[in-house]
Amino acid sequence: MATDNQQTLVDGDINDNIGTTPAENVSAVNANAKTAAFEEMFTAFKMKSREQEKLIGSLAKQVETLTARTRAVLPRGTTKVRGRRLDFATPLDRPGSAQDNPTEKTLMRLPRL
């Protein structure tokens, strides 16, 4: 009867054939497949990341070029061109912004007790 079961050892420890059991082989194959899939995903991520960095760099360069051209064409104090108002200041650059005095605006929004 003991010879009918291929995984039962007569003169040996059960741990002797751990590497040759079907379950061990399947898990090793699964681990290799998962590792290969992970490496492929990581490579694709790195390529996309590089492409995005190039695109962002290109867009930033275009913005700098257009801003420099606009400022070169228009004098510093110009506020209107062809009837349209120009405003190069960002909301944080304007006087009286929330950055200048954050406590006033914060206090105005708080409910009274």
N, C-alpha and C positions, 0 to 999 in steps of 0.2 A: 504494500500500500504506500509506503514512503517513497517508492520510486515513481509512482504515478504523478505526484505533485512535483513539478520542476523547481519550485522555489524553496522547497524544504530540503535542508542539508542534513546529511546523516552524520558526518564527522566534521562539523565546522560551526562557526558562530554565524548567527543570522546577519550580522553586520559585514561579513565577508563579501556578500554579493550586492551591496547597496548600490553600487554604480551600474550594475547590469539589470536592475529591475525595470520593467516597462514604465512605471511611474516616474522614476528618476530620469529616464531618457526623454519622456514627454516634457517634463519641466525644464530640462536643459534646452530642448528645441524651442520651447516657448520663450525662455529667457533670451536666447539668441535672436529670435524673431522680434521680440520687444525691443531689444537693444538696437537692432538694425533700423526698426521703425523710428525709434527715438532719435538716432543719429541723423536719419533723413529729415525728420521734422526740424531738428536743430539747425541743420545746414540750410534748409529753406528759410527759416527764421533769420539767420545771419544774412542771407542774400537780400531778403526783403528789407531788413534793417539798413543795409548799405544803400539800397536804392532810395529809401526814404531820406537818409542823410544827404544823399546827392541832390534830391529834389528840394529839400528844405534849404540847402546851401544855395542852390540856383535861384530859388524864389527870393531869398534874403538879398542876394546880390542884385537881382532885378529891382527890388524895392529901393535899395540904396542908390542904384543908378538913376531911377526915376525921380527920387527925392532930390538928388544932387542936381539933375537937369532942371527941375522945377525951380529950385532955389537959385540956380545960376541965371535963369531967364528972368525971374521976377526979383525986383529989388526987395531988400529986407523989410521995409515998412509997407509994402503993398498989401492992401486989404481987399481990393476989388479988381477983377479982370473980366472984361466983357460983361459987366453988370452982375457978376456973381461974387459973393463974399468968400474970401479965402481965410481959413483958420488953421494954422499949422500947430497950434497949441493943443496938447491933449488935455483931458479933463483934470488931470493931476497938476498940470503946469499952470492952470488958471488961478489967479488970486482968489482967495475965499473958498478954496476947495476943502473937502473933508480932511485932507492931509494936513492943512495948515492948522486947523483947530478942531480936532476930532471930538473933544468933550462937549462943545456946544451942540452939535448936531445929534450926538448920542443922547444928551440930556433932553433934547426936544422930543425924541422918539419914545422915551420911557414914560410909562403910565404914572399918573399921580397917585399917591397913596391916600 
